[in-house]
């Protein structure tokens, strides 16, 4: 239980850490200094981990991992979408 709580807390902090980047992109409407390739690789990695998280959750474990990984996937997908929008 303790480690699930630690994972959930850490995952939320990591996921919410992208919010300032998203806010800055929306405010400035500039993505000139962002690397699309880097964000696409992150998206691929998180997507692969999402498949693993779904498998764990289907087995009755890893719900904290599924929640935080899904949030990370959504946030990075948002950044990639903003890069395409403002390029």
C-alpha positions as CSV (number, residue, x, y, z in Angstrom):
1,X,0.0,0.0,0.0
2,X,2.8,2.4,0.9
3,X,4.6,1.8,-2.4
4,X,1.4,2.3,-4.4
5,X,0.9,5.6,-2.6
6,X,4.5,6.6,-3.3
7,X,4.1,5.7,-7.0
8,X,0.8,7.6,-7.3
9,X,2.3,10.7,-5.6
10,X,5.5,10.6,-7.7
11,X,3.6,9.9,-10.9
12,X,1.2,12.8,-10.3
13,X,4.1,15.2,-9.6
14,X,5.8,14.1,-12.8
15,X,2.6,14.4,-14.8
16,X,1.7,17.7,-13.4
17,X,5.2,19.0,-14.0
18,X,4.3,19.4,-17.7
19,X,1.5,21.9,-17.0
20,X,3.9,24.9,-16.9
21,X,5.2,23.9,-20.3
22,X,1.7,23.6,-21.8
23,X,0.7,27.0,-20.2
24,X,3.8,28.7,-21.8
25,X,3.1,27.2,-25.2
26,X,-0.5,28.4,-25.1
27,X,0.5,31.8,-23.8
28,X,3.3,32.5,-26.3
29,X,2.0,30.3,-29.1
30,X,5.6,29.3,-29.8
31,X,7.1,25.9,-30.0
32,X,10.2,26.9,-31.9
33,X,12.6,25.6,-29.2
34,X,10.8,22.3,-28.7
35,X,12.0,19.1,-30.3
36,X,9.1,17.2,-31.9
37,X,11.3,14.1,-32.2
38,X,12.0,14.1,-28.5
39,X,8.3,14.4,-27.6
40,X,7.4,11.7,-30.1
41,X,9.9,9.4,-28.6
42,X,8.5,10.2,-25.1
43,X,5.0,9.5,-26.5
44,X,6.1,6.2,-27.9
45,X,7.7,5.1,-24.6
46,X,4.8,6.2,-22.5
47,X,2.4,4.4,-24.9
48,X,4.3,1.2,-24.6
49,X,4.3,1.6,-20.8
50,X,0.5,2.2,-21.0
51,X,0.0,-1.2,-22.6
52,X,1.9,-2.7,-19.7
53,X,-0.1,-0.7,-17.2
54,X,-3.3,-1.9,-18.7
55,X,-2.1,-5.5,-18.5
56,X,-1.2,-5.1,-14.8
57,X,-4.5,-3.4,-14.0
58,X,-6.4,-6.2,-15.8
59,X,-4.6,-8.6,-13.4
60,X,-5.9,-6.7,-10.4
61,X,-2.6,-4.8,-9.6
62,X,-0.9,-1.7,-10.7
63,X,-3.9,0.7,-10.7
64,X,-1.7,3.6,-9.4
65,X,0.7,3.0,-12.3
66,X,-2.2,2.9,-14.8
67,X,-3.6,6.2,-13.4
68,X,-0.4,8.1,-13.5
69,X,0.8,6.7,-16.8
70,X,-2.5,7.6,-18.4
71,X,-2.2,11.1,-17.1
72,X,1.4,11.3,-18.4
73,X,0.3,10.0,-21.8
74,X,-2.5,12.6,-22.0
75,X,-0.2,15.5,-21.0
76,X,2.6,14.6,-23.5
77,X,0.0,14.0,-26.2
78,X,-1.2,17.5,-25.5
79,X,2.3,18.9,-25.9
80,X,2.7,17.0,-29.2
81,X,-0.7,18.3,-30.4
82,X,0.4,21.9,-29.5
83,X,3.6,21.5,-31.4
84,X,1.7,20.5,-34.5
85,X,-0.8,23.3,-34.0
86,X,1.8,26.1,-33.5
87,X,4.4,25.0,-36.1
